[in-house]
Amino acid sequence: MSDSIKAVLLLGFGGPPKAEDAESFVRSVVGNRPGQESRISKAVEHYRRIGGSPFAEIFRNQALALERSLSEQGLSVPVFIGFRHWTPFIGETIEAMTRARIGRVLAVIMAPHRCYANDRRYLVALEDARQQIGPRAPSVSLPDPWHLETGFITAVGNRLQDVAREIGPNAWNESSLVFSAHAIPDAACQACPFSSPRCPYMSQIRESANAVARSMDIEQHHVGYQSISSGIGPWTRPDLESILNTLSSRGKGRVVVCPIGFLSDHVEVLYDLDVEFGQKIGNRGLLYHRAATVGCHPDFIQWLTGLVESFIADGGQN
């Protein structure tokens, strides 16, 4: 293996694995801004309703799957994980890499669609950790945007095909398909210095949804945004509820939701979609179905494997 890259670092948001961990996690996310107690209490209750988040466990399984896949290709590349709001924190992982004498890292933000305000937090955490450690810290490379990579698009499409097989062709044909992603404040889009007037987040989500739909010969679909927090807006639109208002008048009896903006189950999927949005769909007399998140889908892991191989082959350059 080339000396240019020594390890892979998968970067994620984090999540409390147990319900009793929810409050400390949410406070880490929200911070110390005044007037947030109601928001914190609501979020904590959501985590308690789902029994904690499986996010960290799924994330670790993705890292293990990637490490095994690399090993099968004859590459002994350790795969680390680092979270912004849970252990191991990004800084802790960079310290562990330094102790292990790792010199070069391919860091992958495990979110398929780029948002400068979100990505910047990961980059700042990486750079802060490296600055604290000094010259012994590993150098870091990041991949280009990957929202249209075949491994990702195929994995999402396969998850939707699972739903189609489960409900049968007749039910599938009478279903409305909605791709969902996390809403972000408009201010976060406008803060992007690389794109005017908006950051690429929304266009990349549409492009991913269009690519999946084309791969399945789906002629009509919708893209909506979810998990909007009160008091911060305005947020990216349309929101899922406004899409539901439109779908209710079209006579189809089912709504299939594909959480294309999420690689792993988390509170946004297990509560915001499966509980809140599913209940709103039921209240309209419609049936709710959800495609699974990508998780450890073999095509996605194979794409990650190829990404690492490419970085090794070209010397680990951006």
Beta strands, then each sheet from edge to edge (+ up, - down):
strand 1: 7-12
strand 2: 79-83
strand 3: 104-109
strand 4: 139-141
strand 5: 175-182
strand 6: 222-226
strand 7: 254-258
strand 8: 287-290
sheet 1: 2+ 1+ 3+ 4+
sheet 2: 6+ 5+ 7+ 8+
end
